[in-house]
Amino acid sequence: MRGFFSVLLLGIASLVHAASFSGNRLLVVLEEQSEREKYSVFLGDLTARGYTTTVESPKSDKVALFKHGERAYDHVLLLPARSKGLGPALTANQLLDFVKKDGNLLVALSSQSATPTAVQSLLVELDINIPSDKGALVVDHFNYDSASAAEKHDVLLLPYPAALRSDVKNYFAGEGYIAVPRAVGQTLGNASPLLSPIFRAPSTAYSYNPKDEADNVEDPFAVGEQMNLVSAMQAHNSARLTVVGSAEMLQNAWFAENAKLGGKAVKTANRDFAQKLSAWTFKESGVLKIGKVIHYQDEGESKKLNASSAVPEHNPTIYRVKSDVHFQVEISEYADGHLVPFVPAANDNIQVEFSMLSPFHRVNLSPISQTANATIFGAAFKTPDQHGIFNFRINYRRPFLTNLDEKRQVTVRHFAHDEWPRSWQISGAWVWIGGIWVTVAGWLAFVAVWLYSAPTERSVKKTQ
């Protein structure tokens, strides 16, 4: 009975604690079920974090990314396959549609097996390039594990997190070294702003195919920091795709393994890196959410327009030109299974636009206060001297953070006939008003003088 209640409590806890912001259904595509044991620690960590893991072969009839037009899974983990084809349920178009429907994808490559055609087509579509020849891997003669790759130098040892991009260290912070055995290098196209490198190769690394008989590599696929070991793509809908150049990084053999770098014994931190990488890919971290959005007119002007209410009306649909407006928004970040207040980077600004076809105002939002799970940002500005349909818009896009794009539509009208300022309230009109009254006074003076002036007497000439 005690065991039954323990299982029941664990089930309830897994339902209450959602590891991912977008769902916990995970499909693991693994062709050789005999290799499942190699990834048992990584898969066990995913299950412990609350994921419902389904492991299937790509050729299985049970594999389907969609059911009744909706996603059957929230996340997909593609592990290396020996065959070139992944079946009709895992074509490049199916994988792209999965990403378009907010699904997240983690693709692991291997230089020991050919990359499936569907994965190659998917990466080409996203402008992620990998070597076309099978067996090409990354070699570094300076940063390698002398215990397991003393001759081939194809197991890279890189400091963690010093080798990562500066703007991702918040999400992949850790200590130690990351072992990258027999990795497939990737290069990213310059045309897409959606692509970002997570883990770059060191400047002394290059891509090399051991099958080449030449001693010197004259035309390598990529060299140095132009080559990535782990790359990421975040779509406009904030769906995430991560490409890991070495699937062996995720295997048990390299989790907390002893290695040697230049004769110095080091400990690999692959398990910690794999946990943080999968957490970002499956939206456990780096997820932003907009809460309450309010905008209102300045309290003084609100009293003038609506004398019956001393409190300004929130979110009105109509504003007047040249009015003082206040805007506030709540922004949260999803971390450790719950929402916390979002704090931007030191030199980063969240902005609100007041736009018609183009922005009339673009104002930085400043933090005003914090609640238990959100930061309230606010700004104040004056509506432009232009009537029409306007939008309050927040368009916040940063690498490794989900995109924020929120709009609120309002109407801006002209002054009403009784809202124009009176002439005596305008100092520039005082000259003209004075001129009018001087003219009136002069005319009255003329009339008075004319009325009260006696006419001259005419002399009459007497005749005989």
Salt bridges, closest charged atoms under 4 A:
GLU35 OE2 - ARG82 NH2 3.22
ASP45 OD1 - ARG271 NH2 2.85
ASP74 OD1 - ARG25 NH2 2.96
ASP74 OD1 - ARG71 NH1 2.86
ASP154 OD1 - ARG182 NH1 3.78
ASP167 OD2 - ARG165 NH2 2.25
GLU248 OE1 - ARG182 NH2 2.92
ASP272 OD1 - LYS276 NZ 2.59
GLU284 OE2 - ARG49 NH2 2.89
ASP298 OD1 - HIS326 NE2 3.40
GLU299 OE2 - LYS303 NZ 3.90
GLU301 OE1 - ARG320 NH2 3.66
ASP324 OD1 - LYS382 NZ 2.89
ASP348 OD1 - ARG398 NE 2.91
GLU353 OE2 - ARG362 NE 3.09
ASP385 OD2 - LYS322 NZ 3.79
ASP405 OD2 - ARG393 NH2 2.99
ASP405 OD2 - ARG397 NH2 3.71
GLU406 OE2 - ARG408 NH1 2.89
GLU419 OE1 - ARG413 NH1 2.97
